[in-house]
Amino acid sequence: MTDSPRWRRPLAGLAIAAAAALVLTACSSGSQASSTSDGKPVEGGNLTFLIQGYDNGFVSSKSAISSYEGNLWGEITDKLVYVDAKGKTSPWIATSWDQSDDAKHFTLHLEKGVTFSDGTALDAQAVVDNIDLWAHGDAERGISKVGLFPSSTFIGAKATDDHTVQVDFSSPALGFIPTLGYHGSILLSPKTLALPVDQQADLSKEIGSGPFTVKSVKEGEEYVLAKRKDYDWGPAALGHTGAPYLDTLTYKVIKDESVRTQAVVAGQADVSFNVEPQEIDSLKSQGFTVDTPRYLGFTDGFKVDTTAFPTNDAAVRKAIQIGIDRKAILKTVYTSDWQAATSFIQGNVPEVADESKLLAYDPDRAEQLLDDAGWTTGSDGVRSKDGKDLEFTLSPNPYVPSTQAEDELIAQQLAKIGVKVRLKVVDVAGYAAVQASNPPLYQTSRSFVDVGTVAGVLTSQDGGEDWFGLGTGDAKLNELSTAVATASDETARKKVAAELQQYVLEQGYFVPTVQLVQRLYLISPKVHGTKYNGLAYANFATAWIER
């Protein structure tokens, strides 16, 4: 095929400049000082972070702590463990832990002297209260459990003394410790946990033990966090465990991506969340930092509903799998910061398998699969069977930059094998309705911190999310998923995880495209020290502004 030119648009123009002028007066930035630092962290200053919005709200059990909310949650709360970009787990509030040989029993040893910002001790009982809610939720109060917590085999947690917690499972739970570093596993004060859900929606009532506290809120406009001066228990993996260098951290809602970008370029803000990939090279050439951390989790791509037309036909699923030219997507839509998918799991997950052969572009083979399955090509180039055209609607994922451009190209590629794809673009608020409609292909972005949790989404076993609409109808998928979830040995688990990845791709249950970069950060050259965890969230407790 002939590659299309990259999608590009200018960084600024009269319309963008006019829009920017309306919002920049409200953005104050600590990066306007002109003197030069000697490279050592500088105390003080305000960092202004521009973000699309917080459409899911601030009830952690309801919002699932999405890409947007997670940025803020990570600054006001702590976790029991820290997980880095390679999936390595290290101490945080849990300074150490013991694990039984069968991976069913765990003992957490907690940092002493930790308090929530309201002065309440972050002790063993507070940890038990949080773990119980992560595992079970509270249906009567409308509080959901943490989706990837190994709750189906969770027996219970108890405080054995003020700084020790014992946690027990009925079957091996190798993923338990890593999941304590998942962005849903945030530690909240027992006072916050006890609040009615409607009061939990008030961010000013969300009490964590993190390096920042909530100073002020203008709902839907601005959220100001203030340094917690007595903070002294950050994860050692970050190289800075004490209070933040910054005085304040302001999250300002600016819906328009172009306006956010231009505000940082103009020096009126310090960080913008998500820029278009096609702008990265230009921004870097101007001296700006554009960080593109990959998170641990699933790749960019589509979970396939096997009960929906036309993906209820295995031949269609498999034809789509090899009818997509992933190299062309990388070359046309993205930059060198992106990599091709080798599986439906990200390349930085330790258990990822290389199944590139199953994803190789082969339109001739795709057409043969459809021919053999009885899909005939009409005069308009669209295939049909039993009076139904081979067509479906695809909605780009609004959480991920450039998926619209990606899906436009995929629609062109699939048209060449006789598949008609219509695009329906929706915003973040509308994407939940797309998911609820169970479309044939749903473009997902999902993180996890341990491969053992993958089993909880693939089938309906033990209350799983049943991504592919199979229920428990695929015996081999059930068997492989269970083996991954219940393995007590990491070597054995890696082997069966590879078998699971191969099987899912062979059946066309998931259609990966590229390795996911969902959270992009455009950063002023005067901001230093930003670090990223395994979920690709920025940590500003380590950041400082050059003066």
N, C-alpha and C positions, 0 to 999 in steps of 0.2 A: 504494500500500500504506500501511498504518498503521505508523508507526515504533514499534518496541518501546522501552520505557524503557531508559535506560542500565543496564548491569550495574554494580551497586555492592555494596560490602561495607564494613563499618566498619573503621577503621584499627586499632582495638584492642578488646579485650573481656576477659572473665575468662580464657578459654582462652589467648588470645594473651599476656596479661600473665603468666600462670603459666609459659608456655613461655619467654617472654623472661627471666623471673627466673632460669631455669636456665642461660642462656648469657651474660647480661650481666655476670655476675661475672668471666667470663673475658675480657671485652673491656675493654681500657684505651684511653682516648682522650686525645689531646693537646689536644682542643678544650674542655677543662673550665675553663681559665683564664678569669678574669672581667674582666681589664683590657682596654681597647680599644686597637687598633692605630691608628696615624696613616695607614694606607693603604699603607705601605711594607712590602715583604716582610720577614718575621721569620724568623731562623734558629732551627732546633731543633724539637723535638717529634716525636711519633709519630702517624701517620695510620693509622686502622684502617678497612679496607675489607672489607665483608661480601659474600660471594659464594656462589653455589649450590654450587660444588664444581669439581673438576677431573677429571671422569669419563673424559676422553680421555687422561689421563696426560701425562708431560712428555718423551716422545720426540717431538721436533719433526717428524720425518719421518712419524710415525704419527698424531699427534694432529691434523694439519692446522692446528694452532694455532687452536682453535675460539674462540668468543666468550669463553669463560671463561679458558682458558689464555693467550689473547692479551693479556689485561690484565696478567698478570704478566710474560710474555716481553718485552713492550715496555719494561719498566723495567730489565731486566738486560742487554738487548742493544741494539745500534745497527743502523742500516741505511746503505746507501751514499747514498741520497737521501731527502729528506723530501717527502711528498705531502700537500697540505692538502685541506680539505673541498670545494674546487672543482676538484680534480684538477691543481693547479699543482705542478710539480716544482721543488725547490730543493736546493742543496748540503747535504751532511751529511759523512759520511766521505769521499765523493767531493766535493772542493771545486769541481771543474769537469769537463767532459767534452767531447769532440769527436765529431761524428757525420758520416760521409761523406754525400755528396749522395744516394746510393742507399739510405741507412739500413741498410747491411749491415755497416759497420765502425765500431767505437766505441773511443775511448780514454778511460780513467778516470784522473784525476789525484787522488791521495789526500792527505788531511791527514797531515802529518808529526807524529811524536811520540805517536801513539795506541797504547795498549796494552790488551790484555785484562787482566782483573782478576788473572790469574796472572802478570802481568809480561811475557808474550809479546807481541812487536810485532804490531800489526795492520798488516802491510805488504802489498805487492802479492801475494806468494805466498800469504799467508793469504786474501786476497780471491779469488784464483784457486781455492784449495781449496774455498771456499764456493760459488762460482759453478758449479764442476764438479759439486758434489753437488746443487745446486738443479736443474741441467739434466738430470742423468742418474740421480741416486740411486745406490744400490749394492745391487743385487738380492741379492748373496751375503750381505750383512750385514742384509738386510731394511730397507734405508733407501730411502724413496720420494723421487721427484723432487718439486719444488714444482709443484703442479698447473697454475698459470697462467704458468709460465716458458715462453718461446718455444723449447722444447727441440727441436722437430722440425726446425728449420733451424739449430740451434746447431752451429757448426764447432768452436769452442774458445776458451779464454781463456789468456793467457800474461802473465807479468810481464816487462816490457821493462826495468825497473829497480826499485829498492826501493819506489817510490811511483807507478808507472805500470802500468796493466793494459790490454792490448789484447784486445778481444772481437770475434769475427767470426761472421757468419751467412751462410748460402747464399742467402737471399732477404731482402727488406726486413723490418726488425724495429722498427717505430716504437714498439712497446710495451716495448722492452727497458729503457730508462732508467726510465720510470714503474714498471715491475714491480720494480725494485730497492727501491722504497719499500713494496712489498706486505708484509703482516705475516708471510708465510711466508719472506721473504727476509731472515732475521735472520743477523747475523754472529756466528759461534761460533768459539772458539779451535780451532786445528788439533788440540790435545790432546783436546778434546771430540768433534770430528768423527771422530777415530780410535777412539773407544771402541766396544766392542760395544754393541748396542742395549739389552741388559738393564741396562748401566751408565748409558747415556744416560737411562734412566728415573729415575735418581736426580738430583733437581733440584740437590742440593749439588755435583754434578759438572758442571753446566752452566755453562760459563765464557764470559761475554760481555764486551763492552767498555762496557756501558751505565752509567747514572748510579747504579745500585744493584747490590749484590752479595747473594748468598744468605747470610743470617746463621744461620738455623736452620729446621728443617723438622720438623713433627709431621704425618706423612703423613695426609691426609684431614681434618686439623683446622686447622692454622695454619702459615703460611709467612711468615717475617719477613725482610725485606730491609733492608740497612743502606746508608746514604749512602756513596758512593765519593768520598772527600775530594779526590782528585787529578783528578776528572773535569773536562775542560775543552774538550770538542769536540761539544757539543750543536748541533742545527740552529739557525742564525741566525733562521730563520722563527719560532721560539718566543719570541724576544726575551730568552732567557736560555741561555747556552751552557755555563755553569759547573756546579759541583757542586750537587746538590739543596739546597733550604732545609731540608727535613725530615731528621731524624736517622735515622728508620726508617719503613718502610712495611710494615704487617702485613695480610696477606690471611687472613681467618678464614672458615672454611666454616660457613655456616648454611643449611641446606636450605630452611627455611620462609621464604617471601617476607614474610609478615606479621611474623614475628619480626625479620627483618632491618630492615624498615621501622620497627618500633616501637623497635628499639635506637637508630637514628639520631634518632628523635623524642625519645627519652628522654635523649639526650646521651651515650650509652654507646658510640657508634661515630660515625665521621665520614662514611662513604660507604656506601651500599648499592647493589649492582648489580641493576638491574631492579625496578621497582615496577609495579603495575598502572596503566595509563593513567587509569582512572577516579579514581585517588587524587591525581592531579597537582594539580588546582586546589586541593584541600583542603590539601595539603602546602605549596604556594606561599603560600597565605593565612596559614599559620603561620610564614612567614619562611624556609622551606627552599628551596634551589635544586633544581630537577629539570631536568637537562640531557637533551635528546633529540636528539643529533646524528644526522643521516642519513649513512650511508656511501656511498661510490662502489660501484656494483654493480647487481645486479638488484633489482627491486621485490619486495615481498611478493607472493606469488601461487603458482601451481601450474605446474610443468613437466608436460607431458602425455605419457603413453606411448601412442604411436599403434599399438602392437601389442597393447594390452590391451583387453579388453571393459569398457565400451562405447565408449571413446574411440578405438577403431580406426575408428569411423564419423565422418567429417568433419562431418556434420550435427550429431552430438551435441556435438562439440568447439565448433563455432560457436554452437550454442544455449546451451551453458554460458557461453560468453564474454559473450553479451549478456543472459543470464538472471540475472546477478548485478547487484544495485543497489549500486554502489560509494558513492554519496552516502549511502545509508542506513547503510552500514557505518561511514563516517566519523562520521555524526551519532550513531549508536547506540553504537558500541563505543569510539570514540577521542575525542580532544580536538582543539583547534585546532592542536596541535603536529604533527598528521599532515596529509598532503596526498593527494589522489587521484593514482593512477597515470595517466600519459599514454602510457606504453609499458611494455615489460617491463624497461626500464632506468631507473634512478633519475634524478630531475630535476636533480641536481647534476653528472651526467656531462656533459661538454661536448658530446658527440655525441648527446644524447637527442633524439628526435623527438616531436612532438605528434601522437599517433594517437588522441586522445580520441574521435573519431567512431566508431572501430571498437570502442570499449569502452562506448558509451552504452547504458544500460539500455533494453531493448526486448523485453519478455516476449511481446508479440503476434508479433513477427517470429521469436522463438525457437520458439514453438509451431508456427508455419507451417513452419519448417525441419524440425522433427521430424515434422509431418504429412506433408510431401512425401517424407520419407525412409522412410515406412511405419511409424513408431512410433505405435501407437494407444493411447488412454487407456482403462484398465480401470475397473471400478466402484469400485476403491479409490483412483483418481486417479493411479495409477502407469502409465506407458506400457510397452508391451511390443512385441516384434517377433520373429518366428520362435520363439515360445515362451519368450523370455527377457525378464525384466523389466529396465527401464532403471534400474539401481541400482548403487551401488558404495560402498565404505567409504573414509572420509577420516580421516586422523590429523592433528590440529593440530600445528604445529611447536613443540616444547617449548622451543626456543631463543628464541622470540619472545613477549614478553608479549601476552596477550589474543587469541592466535590461536584458542583454544578458543571464546571468545565470538564471534569473527568467523566461525568455521566453523559454529557453531550457527545464526547468522543466514543464512549462505549456504545451509545445508540447508533452511531455511524458504523461502527465495526460489526455490530450484530445485524444491522440491515443487510450487510453483504452476504450473510448466510440465511437470509429470509426471515429474520425475527424483527418485528416492528416494536420499537420502544418509544413510548410517549413520556415526556418529562413533565412532572407537576412540582413546581418549586413552592415550598412552604417555609415559614420561619420556625424558630425554636418552639414557640407556643403551639404551632400547628403540627409539630412532628409526632407528638404523642398520639394524635388521632390517626396518623398514617400507620403507626405501629399497631394500634388497636384494630385497624381494618384488615390485618393479616395479609399484606400484599405478597405476591409471589416472591419478590426479592425485596428485602428490607436492608438498607445500608446502615450498618451498625458501627458504633465505636464503643468499645467496652474494655476496661482495664481490669487486671487482676494482679495479685502479687505472688501467687503460687499456682502451679499447673494443676494441683489437686482440686482446685475449685472449678475447673472447667467442666467436670462431670455434672455439676449442679445446674448447668444451663442447657445441656444438649438433649436430655430426655425428661420425662415427667417423673422418673423414679425419685422417691423420697421428697416429693414436692418440688422437683426441678422445674426449670422454666420452659422446657420443651421447645427449644428454638425452632426445630424443623417440623413441628406438627406430627411427630411420629408417636408420641405417647411412649409406650413401652413396646411398640410393635416391631422394632428392629432388634432382634435378640443379640446380634453381634455388637451393635452399638451399646446396648445395655451392659453387656459383659465387659467391654473395653472401658466404658465409663466407670463402672463399679471398680474395676481393677485399678484405675488411676486414683480414684477417690479413697480407696481403702488400703493402698500399698503402705507397708511399714518400712520399706527399704528404698532409698532414693535411686539406687542403681536399677532395681527392678522396675520402679515407677517410670524412669526415663525410657526404658525399653517399651513398655506398654503404651506410654504416651506417644511414642513414634508410630506404633501400630494404629492407635486411635486417629492420629492426624492423617495417615495414609488412607484409612478406611473412609473417613468423612469426605476427603477430597475425591476419592474414587467414585463415591456415590453422588457427588455433586450436591452435597448438603450445604456446603459453604463455598462461596465464590470469592476468593481473595483477589485484591488488586495490587496494592502497594503496602509497604510497611507504614503504619499510621504515624503521622505527626499531626496531632490534633491541637496541641497547645504551642503556639508560636509567640515569642516575646520580642518585640522591638524595643530596644533599650538605648537610652542616651549614652554617649561615650563618657559622660561624667559619672555614670553609675558603675560601681565595681562590687565584686564579691557575691553576686547572685548565684545561688546553687539550686540544683534540681534533684528531686527524689525519684524513686522508681516509678512514680505515677506522673512524672513530667510536670509537677507543680513547682513553681519558683518559691524559694525560701528567702525572705527579705530580712530575717533576723541576722543574717550574715552580710547584708548589703550595706554599702556606705556611698556617700556622694562626695565626689572630688570638689575641693573648694579653692 
